Amino acid sequence: MVLDMIPAAEGQIAAGRFVLRPVRPSDTGLIAHYAADRRVAEATQNIPHPFPPGAAEAYVARAMKHERPGSVWAMDGSATGLSELLGVISLKPMECGAGKGNQSEVAYWVAPAFWNSGIASEAVRALVAANPLQDRTYFAEVFQDNPGSARVLTNAGFQYLGDAEAFSVARHAVVPTWTYLRKLD
């Protein structure tokens, strides 16, 4: 039976059909599997393609460090019969100008098997609602050839700021982006 909302345990964020929970070592295999998919890698700035051996282990180790600025969560649907790892969402604190702190960059990816199922939208909305770092502002950036990710952001209340460019490791190129902002107070 799939529940409309599953409760979150300590350190987790309820996100509808799944929870956002801290990344753990058992996620390494699925992270490696999904990140090795060219479609996932090319939708992100930092995932290389081909995905090198040991990269998932290093990523999980960094995500689990307590002193790491920001937070990384696995989208875990195992309590409702979905996959234990649907994707990953993270917050990276930003320190810019006089308003240092209190703002983070949101980044996420979802495994292709779960695209167009609302998983990313649920994850972003849950993260915004929980605001675990007590930020005042979230920023996000998506590649212009990924309008689905742009819809995820606008549906979560993000406002379009403008066009920019970012380097994609998987594409080995600078790619046009759309930048978004979400005020939280």
N, C-alpha and C positions, 0 to 999 in steps of 0.2 A: 504494500500500500504506500503510495507516495503522499507525503504530508504537504500541506500548503506552506507550512513554516516549521522548520525543525529548530529545537532549542540549541543554543550555543553553550558549550562548556567554558570553563575558565580560559581566558586568552583567545577565545574565538569570537567571531562576529557572525550572527545569523544573517543569511542572505537568501531567504526564500527556500528554494529546493535544495540548498546546500549550505555549508558553513565556510567561512574564511578562517583558516587555522594556520598556525605557524608551520613553515616548511620543516620537514623532518627527513632523516636519512632514507627512509623507505620510499620517498618520492623520487629519488635519484633516477631509477630506471625509466619511469614514465616521463620525467622531465627530459631525459636524454632522447627518448623515443620521439616525443612531440617536437622538441627543439630541432631535431635532425630533419624535420619536414621543411622543405624549402619554402612552402607557403607561410609557415609560422615565422621562420627566420627573416624572410623578406618583408614581413609586416612590422618588424621591430628594428630599432636602431642598433642594438648591441649583440644579437645572436648571430654568430658566424655560420656560414654554410660553405662547405660541409662542416658539420658540427664535430669538433675535435674530441678524441678520446680524453676522458678525465674532466671535461668542461662541466658536466652536470654535477660531478662530485665537488668540484671547486665552487660552483654556484651555490649548492646546498650548504656547504661549509661556511661561506661568506654570509648567507642569509640567516644562519643559525647563531652567528656571533652576537652576543648581547651588546657589545660595544659598537656594533655597526649602526651608523646613523640611518634612520628610516626603518621601515618594516616590510617584510615580504610574507605574503599569505598564499597558501594553496587553496584553490577552490575545490572543496571536498564534498562530493555528493554521495558518499558511501552509505550514509544513514537512510537515504531515500532510494536506494537501488541504482544510483548513477555511479560513475567511476569515482575512485578514490582521488583522482587528480583530473579535474576538468580544465584547469589552466592555472595561471599565477597572476596575482595583482600585487603591486608594491607602491609604497610612498617613499620618495627621496626628498628629505628636507633641503630647502633652498635657502641660501644666505645671500640676499641681494640688497645693496644700498642701505639706507637708514632704517628700513623696516626689517632688519635681519631676523631670521627665524619666523615662526608662525605661518610659513607657507611651504608647501610640498608639491612635487611633481608626481602625478599619478601615471603609472604605466601598467599595462596588462596584456596578456595574450591568452587565447582559449584554444584548446586542441581542435583541429579541423572537424572531428566527428561531432562536435557540439556547436559548430557555427550556426548562426541563424536560429538559435533555440532560446535566446534571451539570457544566456548564462552571463555574458559580459555586462549586460545592462543591470542584472540583479547584483553582480559583484560591485560595480561602481556605485550604484545607489546605496548599497549596504555600507560601503566604505565611507561615503559622504555622510550618511546618517550617524555612523559611529564616531567619525572624526577622532580616531585613536591617538593622534599626536596633538590634538587640540589646536589645529591650524586655523588660521583666519581665511586662508586662500589656498585653493588647489589650482594647479596649472596642468595642462595635458597637451600633447602634440601627437598628431596622427599624419601618416603619409596621405597625400591627396588622392592616391589611387586606392584608398581604403575607405570609401564613404560609409561603410557599415560601422566602422569604429567611430567615425564622426557622429553618426546618429546615436550611438551609445552615449557619447558625451552630452550632446544636446538634450537627449531624453532625461539625463540626470541633472539638468539645470546648468550645464556649462554654457558660457557665452563665447561666441567666436571673437577672437582678438585680431587675427590677421594671418597673412601668409608668411612663411619662412622657409628655411631649408635645413635639413639635417643629414648627416652622413649615415648611410646604412652599411654596416659591416658585411652583411650577406650579399648585398648588391654591389659592393665596392664602388659606391657612387653617392653623390650628393642628390637628395631626393626632395622635391617640393613637399612642404607640410602645411597643415592648418593648425593654428595654436588656439587653445581654449582656456578660459578662466572660470572658476566657480568660487564666489564669495560665500563664506560659511557663517558669517555673523550678520 
